[in-house]
Amino acid sequence: MELLVASAIGILTAAGLYLAMRLRTFPVIIGMSLLTYAVNIFLFASGGLTVGAPPILSDAATYTDPLPQALVLTAIVISFGMTAVVVVIALGAYLGANDDHVNDLDEKEGQA
């Protein structure tokens, strides 16, 4: 179970970093979303990967820490809102300039 979750975190991180280093706007947005998902899974896994255990301290012998679950829930809501804002800003920039390059340097400015 731990190997599967660690592999998923690694794959999401690698794909997110690859897309975040592109020079186009929308792959960067998708890359940041993948990195956010990787961090959320990492936070969720930090609470312990126990199957069938209650997330509260009770009479049970094993339990799952509820704090990472609350952190992940909050992070999901915040990342969804920020992704929507960034998509709208990127769409406005694309419609205004008819180009979705991340860097704003002209060829003359890039040569010093």
C-alpha positions in Angstrom: 0.0 0.0 0.0 2.8 2.4 0.9 4.7 1.6 -2.3 1.6 2.3 -4.4 1.0 5.7 -2.7 4.7 6.7 -2.8 4.8 5.7 -6.5 1.7 7.8 -7.2 3.2 10.8 -5.4 6.4 10.4 -7.4 4.7 10.2 -10.7 2.4 13.1 -10.0 5.4 15.2 -8.9 7.5 14.3 -11.9 4.6 15.0 -14.4 3.8 18.3 -12.5 7.4 19.5 -12.6 7.7 18.6 -16.3 4.6 20.5 -17.2 5.4 23.5 -14.9 8.7 24.0 -16.7 7.0 24.4 -20.1 6.8 27.8 -21.8 3.1 27.8 -22.3 0.4 29.0 -19.9 -2.0 26.1 -19.8 0.6 23.3 -19.3 2.0 25.3 -16.4 -1.5 25.5 -14.9 -2.0 21.8 -15.2 1.5 21.1 -13.9 0.8 23.2 -10.8 -2.5 21.3 -10.3 -0.6 18.0 -10.5 1.9 19.2 -7.9 -1.0 20.3 -5.7 -2.5 16.8 -6.0 0.9 15.2 -5.1 1.2 17.4 -2.0 -2.4 16.6 -1.0 -1.7 12.9 -1.2 1.5 13.3 0.7 -0.3 15.2 3.5 -3.0 12.6 3.5 -0.5 9.7 3.7 1.4 11.5 6.6 -1.6 10.7 8.8 -1.0 7.0 8.4 -2.3 4.5 5.9 -4.5 2.3 8.0 -7.5 0.6 6.3 -10.8 0.6 8.2 -9.6 2.6 11.2 -11.8 5.4 12.5 -10.5 8.9 12.1 -11.2 9.8 15.8 -9.8 8.5 19.0 -12.2 6.0 20.5 -12.2 2.6 22.0 -10.6 1.2 18.9 -7.0 -0.1 19.2 -5.9 1.8 16.0 -7.1 5.1 14.7 -6.2 7.5 11.9 -5.0 11.0 12.7 -7.7 13.4 11.6 -5.5 16.5 11.2 -4.0 15.6 7.8 -7.5 14.9 6.6 -8.7 18.3 7.6 -5.6 19.9 6.0 -6.1 18.1 2.7 -9.8 19.1 2.7 -8.8 22.8 3.2 -6.0 22.5 0.6 -8.4 21.0 -2.0 -10.9 23.9 -1.6 -8.1 26.5 -1.8 -6.4 24.9 -4.8 -9.7 24.7 -6.7 -10.4 28.4 -6.1 -6.8 29.4 -7.0 -6.8 27.2 -10.2 -10.1 28.9 -11.3 -8.6 32.3 -10.8 -5.3 31.5 -12.6 -7.3 29.9 -15.5 -9.3 33.1 -15.9 -6.2 35.3 -15.8 -4.5 33.1 -18.3 -7.5 33.1 -20.6 -7.7 36.9 -20.4 -4.0 37.1 -21.2 -4.3 34.7 -24.1 -7.3 36.6 -25.6 -5.6 39.9 -25.2 -2.3 39.0 -26.8 -3.2 35.9 -28.9 -0.3 34.1 -27.4 0.1 31.9 -24.3 3.9 32.1 -23.7 4.9 32.4 -20.1 7.9 34.6 -20.7 7.2 38.1 -21.9 10.6 38.9 -23.4 10.8 40.1 -27.0 13.7 38.8 -29.1 15.4 42.2 -28.9 15.1 42.4 -25.1 16.3 38.8 -24.6 19.6 39.6 -26.3 21.8 41.7 -24.0 
